[in-house]
Amino acid sequence: MSPSHWLLPDWDPGLTIAHLPLPHLTGRDIQAAVIDVDRTLLPGRAVRLPDSVRVWLEDAGRRLQLHLFSNNPSKARISAVASQLDLSFTCGAGKPRRGALRRVIADLDLPPQSIAMVGDRLFTDVLCGNRLGLYTVLVRPIREDGAPCDRDRVQRLERRLARVLGAPAA
């Protein structure tokens, strides 16, 4: 994959994670999902998962291996989120650097193309996943009630910047 395509997700459904159709992933032989936490699973500083996200994660956990992967350095916070569904996690991941994600891939013991990287940021989640050959999914950031954020300035800015940098249709 050329650097200009590193900022282009494999799938950009325009949905929050709670509304992602799992058959789209399992139909592509995806066997695991590495999932961003902040603004992908829950907003801001929240710790309790919205009900719609919890239901999606429970369903996904029956079909896929799941691992939470966050740049947030707070082990206490990310652990509190992961413990709600007994999920493995990485905090302080340093995305888009690849080291921590390489360790997760090794722990999952799966080929990169059978792992989805799901997150709400082009310059961290999508970039990191694409650099290692994962199937990247860009989701809409989530509000406290589980609905998508109506206006996400950061995601809009990232899309514009990606186009300026040569990413096709970012």
C-alpha positions in Angstrom: 0.0 0.0 0.0 1.4 3.4 -1.0 1.8 6.1 1.6 -0.9 8.2 -0.1 -3.4 5.3 0.7 -2.3 4.9 4.3 -5.0 7.5 5.3 -7.8 5.7 3.4 -9.8 3.3 5.4 -10.9 0.0 3.8 -14.4 0.6 5.1 -16.0 4.0 6.0 -19.7 3.2 6.6 -20.5 6.5 8.2 -21.9 4.7 11.3 -20.9 4.4 15.0 -19.4 1.1 16.1 -22.8 0.2 17.6 -24.3 0.1 14.2 -21.6 -1.7 12.3 -23.0 -4.9 10.6 -20.8 -7.7 11.8 -21.5 -9.9 8.7 -19.5 -7.3 6.7 -16.5 -8.2 8.8 -17.0 -11.9 9.2 -17.8 -12.2 5.5 -14.3 -10.9 4.8 -12.8 -13.6 7.0 -12.1 -11.1 9.7 -11.3 -13.1 12.9 -10.4 -10.4 15.3 -11.0 -6.7 15.9 -8.6 -4.3 17.5 -10.8 -1.4 18.7 -10.0 2.1 19.7 -11.7 3.3 23.0 -12.1 7.1 23.3 -14.8 8.4 21.1 -15.1 5.0 19.3 -16.7 3.0 22.2 -17.5 5.9 24.6 -17.3 9.7 24.7 -14.9 11.9 26.5 -14.0 10.8 30.0 -16.8 8.3 30.4 -16.1 4.8 31.7 -19.5 3.1 31.4 -20.2 1.7 27.9 -23.5 2.9 26.3 -26.0 0.1 26.1 -25.9 -0.1 22.3 -22.1 -0.4 22.3 -22.2 -3.1 25.0 -24.7 -5.1 22.9 -22.5 -4.8 19.8 -19.4 -5.8 21.7 -21.1 -8.8 23.3 -22.3 -10.0 19.8 -18.9 -9.3 18.3 -17.2 -11.2 21.1 -19.1 -14.3 20.1 -17.8 -14.1 16.5 -14.4 -12.4 16.8 -11.4 -12.0 19.2 -11.6 -8.5 20.6 -8.8 -6.3 21.9 -9.2 -2.7 23.1 -6.3 -0.5 21.9 -6.0 3.1 23.2 -3.5 5.9 23.2 -5.0 7.0 26.5 -2.2 6.5 29.1 -4.7 5.9 32.0 -4.5 2.2 32.8 -7.2 2.6 35.4 -9.6 4.1 32.9 -9.0 1.7 30.0 -9.0 -1.3 32.4 -12.3 -0.1 33.8 -13.8 -0.1 30.3 -12.2 -3.5 29.3 -13.3 -5.2 32.5 -17.0 -4.6 31.7 -16.8 -7.3 29.1 -13.6 -9.1 30.2 -11.6 -7.9 27.2 -7.9 -7.7 26.8 -6.5 -4.1 26.3 -3.5 -2.0 25.6 -3.3 1.6 26.9 -0.7 4.2 26.0 -0.5 2.5 22.6 1.3 5.4 20.8 -0.7 5.2 17.6 0.3 5.7 14.8 3.6 4.1 15.9 3.4 0.3 15.2 5.2 -1.3 18.1 2.3 -1.9 20.4 0.1 -3.0 17.6 2.7 -5.5 16.4 2.6 -7.0 19.9 -1.2 -7.3 19.8 -1.0 -9.0 16.4 1.5 -11.5 17.7 -0.7 -12.2 20.7 -3.7 -12.7 18.5 -1.7 -15.2 16.4 -3.5 -14.3 13.2 -2.4 -12.9 9.9 -2.8 -9.1 9.7 -5.4 -9.3 6.9 -7.7 -11.2 9.2 -7.7 -8.5 11.8 -9.8 -5.3 11.7 -8.6 -2.1 13.2 -11.8 -0.1 14.2 -11.5 3.6 15.2 -12.7 7.1 14.7 -9.4 8.8 13.7 -7.6 8.7 10.3 -4.2 9.9 11.6 -4.1 7.3 14.4 -6.4 4.3 14.0 -6.5 4.1 10.2 -2.9 5.1 9.6 -1.6 2.6 12.2 -3.8 -0.3 10.9 -3.0 0.3 7.3 0.8 0.5 7.9 0.6 -3.1 9.2 -1.9 -4.5 6.6 -5.0 -4.7 8.8 -8.5 -4.2 7.5 -9.3 -0.6 8.6 -12.7 0.6 9.6 -13.4 4.3 10.2 -16.4 4.9 12.4 -18.2 8.0 13.5 -17.4 9.3 17.0 -20.0 8.5 19.6 -22.0 10.5 22.1 -22.9 9.5 25.7 -26.3 8.2 24.5 -24.6 6.0 21.9 -25.7 8.2 19.0 -23.2 9.6 16.5 -21.7 13.0 17.1 -23.5 15.4 14.8 -20.4 17.5 14.1 -17.0 16.2 14.7 -14.5 18.9 13.8 -11.4 16.7 14.3 -12.6 14.0 11.9 -13.6 16.6 9.3 -10.2 18.3 9.6 -8.4 15.0 9.3 -10.3 14.2 6.1 -9.4 17.6 4.6 -5.8 17.2 5.6 -5.6 13.7 4.2 -6.9 14.9 0.8 -4.3 17.7 0.8 -1.7 15.0 1.5 -2.9 13.0 -1.5 -5.2 10.4 0.0 -7.9 9.6 -2.6 -11.4 10.4 -1.4 -10.5 10.5 2.3 
